[in-house]
């Protein structure tokens, strides 16, 4: 797969959090948060500051979800990435 320009293909991470009492919260509790985590699968030649496999934080309302080879992935632009973790 060849990604063009400043686009990034991301595998969304399922967000789970364990409370201090040991309860595991599902991803539904994170819907109100503005940012989401993902792993970089591939990116275009004009993207800088990240490598394949990096964990990133990006704006939840940006980008588009697609299915590539039976896998759900997310395509977003470099400007929507908040930070590389």
N, C-alpha and C positions, 0 to 999 in steps of 0.2 A: 504494500500500500504506500503510495506516495502522497504526502501531505503538502499542500501548497502554502506559500506566503507565511503569514503569521498565525496560522491555525494550529491547534494542539488537539490531539486525541487523548482522552483521559478515561481511565477505568474508575468509576465512582467507588469510593469505599463505603461500606455499610457502617454507619455510625452506631456504636453501642457504648454505653457507659454504665459502670457499676457504681451504685451509690455507696455511701459509707456503711450502710447496713447490709450490703451484699446483693441488693436487688439489681437485676440487669434491665436497663431501660432500652426499649427498642428505638428504631429510627424515627418513629412518629413524634417523639418528644423533641426532635431536632428541627421540625418543620418551621418553627418560628425563628430559627437562627438564620442570619443572612448569608453565612458562608458555609461551604461544603468542602470535604476533602476528596482527593483523588490521586491516582498514580498515573504518571505520564507514560503513555504507550508509544507515541510517536509525535513528531512536530515538524513544521515546515522549515525551510532554509533561512527564513528571516527572523526566527525566534532565537532569543539569546538568554543566557542566564539559567538554563536548566538542561538536564540530561534525561535520557530515557530511564525510567524507573524512579525518578524523583517523586516524592510526595508533595503535593501542592494544595493550596487553599484557594478556592475561586468563588466568585459571586454565584449564589444559588439560582438566580433568575436569568443568567446568561447562557448562551450556547443552545445546542440542540442534541437531543438524544437520538442515536441511530443504532441499527443492528448491522454488525459487520461479521460475516462468517458465524452466524448464530450467537454472537456475543453482543450484549448491550454496551455501547460505548457512548461517550459524550464528546462532541466537537465544540470547542470554544476558541476564542481569540486570545492572543497574548495579553491584551489590555484588560481582560477579565480575571487574570491571575493576580491574587493579592500577595502571596508569598510562596517561596519554596521552603519546605520544612526540612 
